[in-house]
Structure formats: C-alpha cells, structure tokens
C-alpha cells in the first residue's frame, strides 16, 4: 500500500482528471469565547433596516429563481 502522502497525491490527480479542484478554507472557530464575543459585537453594530432590506432582496431573488427555473 502506498504511503499516505502518495495516496493523497493519487486522489488529487483523480479529482483533477474529473475536473475537480481542492479548496481549503480557514474560518474562525466558533467554539472559542473570543470569536463568539467578536461576532456578538459585530451583530450589535448591524443596521436592522439594511439587514431587513437584504433579506427582502434574497427572498425576492429566490422567488424569481423558483418561478423561472427550467423544467
């Protein structure tokens, strides 16, 4: 059996042949108290009118997509 690094290389090659590309994301860890505090502080600063407007737009676009989806 190939070494783990070789197996990963082979897997990536198979995915590339299928037109796939690996994507790695690094995101804040919500388990950390410092992250939760930062998010809470950002939420407090949100403009409720702008958030409502954004939600209405998302709902309108999703309705448009649903009505105009090819069958």
TINU-539166 format. One line per 2 residues: number of its first residue (from 1); for each residue x, y, z of C-alpha. Coordinates in nm, 2 decimals. Layout:
NUM) X:Y:Z; ...
This chain:
1) 0.00:0.00:0.00; 0.14:0.35:-0.09
3) 0.24:0.59:0.18; -0.03:0.84:0.30
5) 0.13:1.13:0.10; 0.13:0.92:-0.21
7) -0.24:0.82:-0.16; -0.33:1.19:-0.13
9) -0.14:1.28:-0.44; -0.31:1.00:-0.63
11) -0.65:1.11:-0.50; -0.58:1.47:-0.61
13) -0.48:1.36:-0.95; -0.81:1.15:-0.99
15) -1.01:1.46:-0.89; -0.82:1.68:-1.13
17) -0.90:1.44:-1.41; -1.27:1.47:-1.32
19) -1.24:1.85:-1.33; -1.24:1.90:-0.96
21) -1.01:2.12:-0.76; -0.93:2.11:-0.39
23) -1.03:2.41:-0.19; -0.92:2.47:0.16
25) -1.10:2.72:0.38; -0.98:2.86:0.71
27) -1.26:3.01:0.92; -1.29:3.15:1.28
29) -1.35:2.88:1.54; -1.70:2.94:1.69
31) -1.61:2.73:1.99; -1.37:3.00:2.11
33) -1.51:3.26:2.35; -1.30:3.53:2.18
35) -1.47:3.45:1.85; -1.82:3.45:2.00
37) -1.76:3.78:2.16; -1.63:3.94:1.84
39) -1.93:3.81:1.64; -2.17:3.93:1.91
41) -2.01:4.28:1.89; -2.05:4.28:1.52
43) -2.41:4.18:1.54; -2.48:4.47:1.78
45) -2.35:4.71:1.52; -2.57:4.58:1.23
47) -2.82:4.83:1.09; -3.16:4.65:1.12
49) -3.31:4.84:0.82; -3.02:4.73:0.59
51) -3.05:4.37:0.72; -3.43:4.37:0.65
53) -3.37:4.51:0.30; -3.11:4.24:0.23
55) -3.34:3.96:0.35; -3.63:4.10:0.13
57) -3.39:4.10:-0.17; -3.28:3.74:-0.10
59) -3.65:3.63:-0.08; -3.74:3.82:-0.40
61) -3.45:3.66:-0.59; -3.52:3.31:-0.46
63) -3.88:3.35:-0.57; -3.77:3.47:-0.91
65) -3.53:3.17:-0.95; -3.81:2.93:-0.84
67) -4.05:3.07:-1.10; -3.80:3.09:-1.38
69) -3.63:2.75:-1.33; -3.64:2.53:-1.65
71) -3.85:2.22:-1.60
